[in-house]
Structures are given as structure tokens and as C-alpha cells.
Amino acid sequence: MTDSLLVAGRAIALDGHDGSGKSSVAAALAARGYGSVVKPFSAGLGDYIAHLWGNRHFAEADRAARFAVRAVSRVPGRLIFDRHWLTMATVLPERYMKAWERPKTVVCWADLPTTIERLRQRGEEIGDLDYHRFYLDEDRRIADRAGVAVVETTSLSVAEAATAIAEILGLRTTA
């Protein structure tokens, strides 16, 4: 993404762990006319990036992720990223994150029981609870260090979370 997209406020990002509500909230924001949802790490690319960083090929994972962000940035209008830099900050060494441009970002966060229940409702395999605990904690830690707002979606409806995020980011409709 270029600096002009950031300066113009053309991009916002929702980050957070699986089951945090970010995709649902992104869709709700788009339905309200705040922009178009883009998912740079979808269609198997997220799995490929995870494979790279899991095998400690951090430079390659960083390049693939940044390429994916640039590719979806070609969509016209305001972009609502469903995952962006903060997702990558949970898995890449900090030295890689210095080069990432950071649109206005909000972390969607839900407590562990809510996260697990949402994943079950989607039919996803739950796996190791410590894995989920780690990434829930990591999202909060990074958000705190970077001064990123966290919206706890545990007890909010999608509509309530979308309203809170729109207010935090000062969004105006693009229509």
C-alpha cells in the first residue's frame, strides 16, 4: 500500500484472532457504506504464509504478506482490511514490522470461551487451547504497544461492535 492511501484515509484495518468477529464486523461496516472489505490473506495464501513463518522463512512470509496487501489495495474506494499488519506482527520478528505501513487499525477481541464457541459454531476444529490463549494475549500486547484500540466483542452484537469501531475510527460513509 502506498503512503497516499494512508494519508487519504483510504484504508482501515480490523485485526484479531480467529473468532473475534472481525469478518462479521467488516461486513457490517461495508453494509453501512464505510468501504469495501478486502481479505489479503484469504484463498489459501494465509496457509502459505503460515507455512513459511512456521518454517522460519520470515523474509519470504513478509514478502508474500506485503505483496498480498498491495494486490488487494488496487480495489477502488475506501478499503476495510480483514487482517493486516497486526496479524503479521503476531508471527513475524519485530524487525520485519518496521517496513509495514499501518492504516488506522482496531483489534476485535473476544475472551477465550467466546472465541472457542464461535469457532465451534463455524464448524472449525478447535485444537490446542494454549494456541488460542497465546494469540489472544499477543493481539492485546501488540495493540497496547502500538496504541491500537481494542474492541471487546465478547458481549457485543455485530451491529454494536461495528458502531463502536466506526466511532473510534471516525468513519464517514463513502456514498
Backbone bond lengths (Angstrom), bond angles and torsions (degrees), N, CA, C in turn:
res aa  C-N    CA-C-N  psi(-1)  N-CA   C-N-CA  omega(-1)  CA-C   N-CA-C  phi
1 M - - - 1.438 - - 1.514 108.35 -
2 T 1.309 117.23 142.78 1.447 120.29 -177.84 1.517 110.00 -89.60
3 D 1.335 114.81 161.18 1.454 119.73 178.09 1.519 111.63 -57.62
4 S 1.346 117.41 -36.51 1.456 119.89 -176.74 1.529 111.77 -61.51
5 L 1.327 117.83 -33.85 1.458 119.53 176.61 1.519 110.85 -64.21
6 L 1.314 116.65 -38.05 1.463 120.08 -179.88 1.518 110.91 -72.45
7 V 1.328 116.38 -45.01 1.456 120.25 -178.40 1.522 110.29 -62.82
8 A 1.308 116.40 -40.09 1.459 120.62 -178.88 1.529 112.18 -75.87
9 G 1.319 118.03 -3.61 1.458 120.94 -178.86 1.513 112.41 68.25
10 R 1.320 114.99 27.22 1.458 119.39 -175.91 1.512 113.13 -78.13
11 A 1.303 118.49 -11.06 1.462 120.46 -176.74 1.520 110.52 -133.03
12 I 1.333 114.62 139.45 1.456 122.38 169.04 1.519 106.51 -129.47
13 A 1.318 116.25 158.79 1.462 119.59 -178.74 1.513 110.56 -132.71
14 L 1.324 114.22 138.54 1.460 121.93 170.34 1.515 106.17 -112.67
15 D 1.294 116.26 122.72 1.453 121.65 177.87 1.512 108.11 -121.75
16 G 1.320 115.50 169.17 1.453 120.86 179.25 1.513 110.05 147.63
17 H 1.301 115.07 167.23 1.465 122.07 -177.53 1.529 110.54 -71.11
18 D 1.322 115.51 161.82 1.464 121.22 174.60 1.531 108.81 -53.96
19 G 1.325 116.47 135.24 1.461 120.48 178.71 1.520 114.37 84.25
20 S 1.326 116.96 6.02 1.465 119.69 -178.38 1.521 112.87 -80.90
21 G 1.318 116.83 -14.96 1.454 120.86 179.91 1.510 114.62 103.56
22 K 1.326 117.85 1.60 1.466 119.67 -173.92 1.525 113.41 -62.07
23 S 1.314 118.88 -40.45 1.472 120.14 -179.62 1.523 110.99 -67.75
24 S 1.308 116.99 -42.09 1.467 120.83 178.51 1.523 110.66 -64.78
25 V 1.317 116.92 -42.64 1.460 120.85 179.99 1.527 110.34 -68.50
26 A 1.328 117.53 -40.55 1.465 120.35 177.39 1.527 110.15 -58.94
27 A 1.327 116.67 -44.03 1.472 120.59 178.70 1.531 110.79 -63.15
28 A 1.328 117.24 -39.49 1.465 120.99 178.65 1.524 110.99 -65.77
29 L 1.316 117.23 -40.63 1.467 120.51 177.17 1.527 110.51 -63.29
30 A 1.324 116.82 -42.34 1.463 120.87 178.33 1.527 110.64 -63.22
31 A 1.332 116.85 -41.52 1.467 121.03 179.72 1.527 111.67 -63.42
32 R 1.315 116.94 -25.81 1.467 121.55 177.73 1.529 112.12 -85.94
33 G 1.321 116.83 0.33 1.461 120.19 177.09 1.509 115.42 88.01
34 Y 1.326 117.09 20.34 1.469 120.39 -179.41 1.521 113.61 -87.67
35 G 1.317 118.61 -4.14 1.458 121.06 178.43 1.508 111.67 147.27
36 S 1.329 114.81 -170.85 1.463 122.70 179.81 1.517 109.81 -109.96
37 V 1.322 116.25 136.00 1.458 121.27 179.22 1.526 109.38 -77.28
38 V 1.323 115.39 131.98 1.458 121.82 172.37 1.518 108.30 -127.00
39 K 1.327 115.45 140.16 1.462 122.05 -178.27 1.524 108.21 -122.82
40 P 1.327 116.80 90.50 1.467 118.94 -173.89 1.522 114.54 -65.88
41 F 1.313 118.07 -22.90 1.469 119.89 -174.37 1.528 111.71 -108.19
42 S 1.332 117.69 26.67 1.464 120.90 -179.08 1.529 110.80 -93.57
43 A 1.301 115.67 -174.66 1.481 123.89 175.89 1.529 112.42 56.53
44 G 1.322 116.36 41.12 1.460 120.28 176.05 1.516 114.57 85.44
45 L 1.335 117.50 -14.38 1.456 119.26 -179.52 1.524 111.06 -65.78
46 G 1.322 116.90 -36.87 1.463 120.35 177.67 1.519 111.57 -60.08
47 D 1.336 116.21 -40.54 1.471 120.08 177.61 1.526 110.89 -65.03
48 Y 1.318 116.32 -39.80 1.468 120.51 178.62 1.533 110.87 -64.25
49 I 1.328 115.78 -44.80 1.472 119.93 178.16 1.526 110.01 -62.66
50 A 1.333 116.93 -41.84 1.469 120.66 177.95 1.528 110.70 -62.47
51 H 1.317 117.11 -39.62 1.464 120.90 176.48 1.528 110.28 -60.42
52 L 1.327 116.49 -43.60 1.468 120.27 -179.20 1.522 111.30 -63.40
53 W 1.343 116.96 -52.62 1.467 117.03 -177.56 1.517 111.38 -69.55
54 G 1.337 117.10 -30.43 1.467 120.25 177.10 1.522 112.45 -63.68
55 N 1.323 115.24 -27.67 1.466 121.11 176.73 1.519 111.90 -98.98
56 R 1.329 115.44 15.34 1.468 123.48 175.39 1.530 113.47 64.45
57 H 1.321 116.45 27.92 1.470 122.24 173.93 1.533 107.02 -95.49
58 F 1.338 114.22 66.88 1.457 119.93 -170.98 1.521 113.22 -66.15
59 A 1.307 118.37 -41.40 1.464 120.52 -179.33 1.523 110.53 -61.49
60 E 1.326 116.72 -41.75 1.460 120.34 179.20 1.528 111.32 -67.46
61 A 1.338 116.96 -40.29 1.461 120.68 177.85 1.525 110.27 -62.63
62 D 1.324 116.16 -43.18 1.460 121.39 178.49 1.528 110.57 -61.28
63 R 1.322 117.39 -47.57 1.471 121.08 179.84 1.533 111.25 -60.69
64 A 1.320 116.78 -45.44 1.470 120.44 -179.24 1.528 110.56 -62.62
65 A 1.321 117.16 -43.48 1.463 120.59 -178.47 1.526 110.76 -66.62
66 R 1.330 117.24 -43.59 1.467 119.59 -179.65 1.528 111.28 -67.96
67 F 1.320 116.70 -34.85 1.467 120.28 175.05 1.533 109.70 -62.38
68 A 1.329 116.60 -43.86 1.466 121.06 -179.61 1.527 111.27 -61.35
69 V 1.331 116.83 -41.75 1.466 120.68 178.11 1.527 109.83 -63.77
70 R 1.321 117.34 -45.12 1.469 120.31 178.47 1.532 111.24 -61.25
71 A 1.319 116.60 -41.04 1.471 120.32 -177.65 1.525 111.68 -61.73
72 V 1.337 117.72 -46.20 1.468 119.23 -179.04 1.520 111.76 -75.84
73 S 1.323 118.20 -15.99 1.465 121.71 179.41 1.521 112.18 -69.02
74 R 1.316 117.35 -9.88 1.472 121.06 178.18 1.527 112.01 -75.96
75 V 1.319 116.96 -13.39 1.470 120.44 177.22 1.529 107.37 -63.50
76 P 1.345 117.60 131.61 1.466 118.91 -178.16 1.527 112.89 -71.89
77 G 1.309 115.94 158.17 1.459 121.98 176.60 1.521 112.57 84.96
78 R 1.348 115.27 -172.56 1.464 120.13 178.34 1.520 109.13 -71.34
79 L 1.316 114.97 139.01 1.455 121.40 -178.51 1.517 110.34 -109.69
80 I 1.321 114.80 134.53 1.459 122.03 174.02 1.528 105.39 -109.34
81 F 1.315 116.27 102.47 1.458 120.66 -178.86 1.515 110.69 -77.77
82 D 1.306 115.86 126.10 1.458 123.17 171.59 1.527 104.66 -95.87
83 R 1.283 115.90 86.60 1.471 129.86 -173.57 1.527 109.43 92.10
84 H 1.334 113.16 140.98 1.470 119.94 179.62 1.521 107.55 -159.11
85 W 1.327 116.21 -136.75 1.467 122.59 -171.37 1.517 113.33 -61.16
86 L 1.349 118.02 -38.08 1.459 118.73 -174.73 1.523 111.10 -68.39
87 T 1.322 117.32 -32.87 1.463 120.24 174.07 1.521 109.68 -59.43
88 M 1.319 116.56 -44.97 1.467 120.07 -179.48 1.530 111.22 -69.32
89 A 1.321 116.65 -30.42 1.468 119.62 178.89 1.525 112.07 -65.75
90 T 1.328 117.41 -20.36 1.470 119.77 178.60 1.522 111.77 -77.21
91 V 1.334 117.82 -15.73 1.466 120.01 -174.31 1.523 114.59 -124.44
92 L 1.312 117.85 -18.17 1.464 120.12 -178.58 1.527 110.77 -100.29
93 P 1.330 116.80 147.93 1.470 118.78 172.15 1.532 109.93 -58.45
94 E 1.304 115.66 147.32 1.461 121.95 -174.21 1.525 113.46 -54.71
95 R 1.322 117.74 -32.21 1.467 119.82 -177.24 1.531 112.10 -59.45
96 Y 1.317 118.24 -26.28 1.460 120.90 179.43 1.525 111.79 -77.95
97 M 1.299 116.92 -24.36 1.459 120.08 -173.16 1.523 112.92 -78.22
98 K 1.301 117.94 -15.84 1.463 120.51 -178.96 1.520 112.22 -62.70
99 A 1.321 117.63 -30.58 1.467 121.68 -177.41 1.534 112.87 -86.07
100 W 1.319 117.58 -9.84 1.470 120.20 -177.59 1.521 110.46 -76.25
101 E 1.315 115.88 132.21 1.454 120.46 171.36 1.523 107.12 -80.99
102 R 1.313 114.98 143.75 1.454 119.47 -172.10 1.516 111.43 -122.84
103 P 1.331 116.26 101.59 1.467 117.33 174.45 1.528 109.40 -67.06
104 K 1.325 115.72 168.83 1.465 119.20 173.71 1.518 107.40 -53.45
105 T 1.315 115.52 128.55 1.460 121.15 -171.28 1.517 110.89 -130.29
106 V 1.319 115.57 143.69 1.459 122.81 170.74 1.522 107.02 -130.07
107 V 1.320 115.62 137.99 1.461 120.62 174.06 1.516 108.52 -94.59
108 C 1.329 115.32 125.93 1.462 120.94 169.73 1.529 105.95 -87.50
109 W 1.319 117.00 132.13 1.462 120.57 -174.56 1.526 109.04 -140.32
110 A 1.320 115.21 136.78 1.470 121.39 174.50 1.520 107.92 -131.95
111 D 1.320 116.51 150.45 1.457 119.55 178.92 1.532 110.55 -65.48
112 L 1.320 115.99 166.17 1.464 120.65 -174.97 1.533 112.86 -58.82
113 P 1.345 120.47 -48.77 1.474 118.50 -179.98 1.533 112.76 -59.29
114 T 1.326 117.00 -39.89 1.465 120.30 178.96 1.519 110.73 -67.21
115 T 1.325 116.51 -43.06 1.461 121.10 177.80 1.522 110.75 -57.07
116 I 1.321 116.41 -48.50 1.467 121.19 -178.49 1.521 110.61 -63.17
117 E 1.323 116.95 -43.07 1.469 120.33 179.62 1.530 111.09 -63.25
118 R 1.317 117.42 -41.91 1.469 120.16 178.63 1.530 111.00 -64.23
119 L 1.321 116.69 -40.52 1.468 119.50 177.89 1.525 110.47 -64.54
120 R 1.329 117.28 -40.69 1.476 120.85 176.90 1.524 110.90 -61.12
121 Q 1.327 116.33 -44.08 1.464 120.72 179.68 1.520 111.70 -60.62
122 R 1.332 117.28 -30.28 1.463 121.51 178.52 1.528 111.95 -84.88
123 G 1.326 115.69 -4.01 1.456 119.28 179.84 1.515 114.47 78.43
124 E 1.322 116.65 20.63 1.460 120.58 -179.61 1.517 110.67 -87.58
125 E 1.300 115.18 149.34 1.462 120.77 174.46 1.523 108.30 -70.16
126 I 1.310 115.83 133.76 1.468 120.42 -174.59 1.523 112.12 -79.29
127 G 1.305 117.58 -45.70 1.460 119.98 -179.82 1.520 112.48 71.79
128 D 1.307 115.12 -152.41 1.459 124.14 -174.37 1.533 111.37 -76.44
129 L 1.325 116.91 123.32 1.462 120.34 178.91 1.526 112.20 -63.55
130 D 1.325 117.19 -32.11 1.467 119.68 177.89 1.524 111.97 -63.50
131 Y 1.325 117.09 -32.61 1.472 121.83 175.43 1.529 109.31 -59.81
132 H 1.316 116.80 -49.74 1.461 121.17 -179.39 1.518 110.83 -65.20
133 R 1.324 116.80 -43.42 1.464 121.79 178.52 1.527 110.46 -57.47
134 F 1.346 116.25 -44.95 1.465 121.02 -179.43 1.527 110.90 -58.65
135 Y 1.341 117.58 -50.30 1.462 119.83 -176.26 1.522 112.90 -72.07
136 L 1.307 118.59 -31.25 1.460 120.14 173.07 1.528 109.99 -62.48
137 D 1.322 116.23 -45.34 1.468 120.76 178.02 1.527 111.35 -65.71
138 E 1.319 116.40 -40.96 1.467 121.43 -178.08 1.535 110.83 -64.24
139 D 1.328 117.61 -41.93 1.465 120.09 177.57 1.519 110.80 -59.15
140 R 1.311 116.79 -44.54 1.474 120.41 178.91 1.525 111.80 -65.29
141 R 1.332 116.19 -42.75 1.471 120.33 -179.35 1.523 111.04 -61.45
142 I 1.311 116.64 -47.61 1.468 120.65 -178.84 1.519 110.52 -66.52
143 A 1.318 117.32 -43.16 1.461 120.73 178.41 1.524 110.49 -58.95
144 D 1.313 116.55 -43.94 1.462 120.68 179.64 1.523 111.24 -62.19
145 R 1.320 116.15 -46.79 1.473 120.19 -179.80 1.522 112.45 -63.78
146 A 1.331 117.04 -34.54 1.462 121.42 -175.88 1.530 113.25 -93.27
147 G 1.328 117.47 -1.51 1.454 120.22 -178.86 1.521 113.34 70.54
148 V 1.322 116.31 32.26 1.459 122.27 -179.19 1.525 109.15 -95.41
149 A 1.314 115.73 134.69 1.470 120.58 178.71 1.524 110.28 -67.07
150 V 1.329 115.44 145.23 1.457 122.58 175.65 1.528 107.22 -118.48
151 V 1.328 115.85 126.92 1.460 120.88 174.77 1.517 106.96 -107.74
152 E 1.314 114.88 115.05 1.459 119.56 -179.81 1.523 108.32 -80.46
153 T 1.325 115.01 112.22 1.469 121.47 -175.07 1.525 112.77 -91.99
154 T 1.322 117.27 1.51 1.462 121.94 -175.92 1.520 112.12 -48.26
155 S 1.316 117.08 -49.38 1.464 120.08 -175.37 1.524 112.72 -116.20
156 L 1.334 116.79 16.46 1.466 120.27 178.07 1.523 110.33 -101.70
157 S 1.314 115.65 146.27 1.463 119.16 169.20 1.524 107.46 -73.77
158 V 1.313 116.20 166.47 1.469 120.21 176.66 1.533 109.35 -59.07
159 A 1.328 116.71 -44.01 1.467 120.63 -179.60 1.530 111.18 -61.17
160 E 1.329 116.87 -42.62 1.470 120.17 179.07 1.526 111.42 -65.10
161 A 1.321 116.77 -41.88 1.471 120.28 178.67 1.525 110.36 -65.11
162 A 1.327 117.90 -41.08 1.467 121.09 178.59 1.525 110.72 -63.06
163 T 1.322 117.03 -41.91 1.463 120.20 177.78 1.525 110.94 -62.61
164 A 1.326 116.75 -45.08 1.470 120.50 179.41 1.529 111.04 -60.43
165 I 1.318 116.90 -43.87 1.466 120.61 -178.25 1.527 110.56 -68.84
166 A 1.313 118.00 -41.31 1.463 120.70 177.79 1.525 110.56 -59.69
167 E 1.330 116.94 -40.04 1.465 120.87 178.17 1.523 111.65 -67.69
168 I 1.332 116.79 -45.41 1.466 120.51 179.36 1.517 111.18 -58.37
169 L 1.333 116.25 -42.87 1.469 121.09 -176.75 1.529 113.17 -86.67
170 G 1.319 117.32 -5.54 1.447 120.26 -178.79 1.523 113.46 63.03
171 L 1.332 116.08 39.27 1.470 120.07 -175.23 1.516 112.45 -73.38
172 R 1.301 114.04 142.81 1.468 123.26 171.33 1.515 106.09 -122.00
173 T 1.320 116.99 147.84 1.466 119.29 -179.05 1.522 109.90 -63.64
174 T 1.328 114.31 151.40 1.464 120.42 -178.76 1.513 111.46 -91.34
175 A 1.324 117.31 -7.81 1.475 120.24 -178.45 1.501 111.92 -79.40
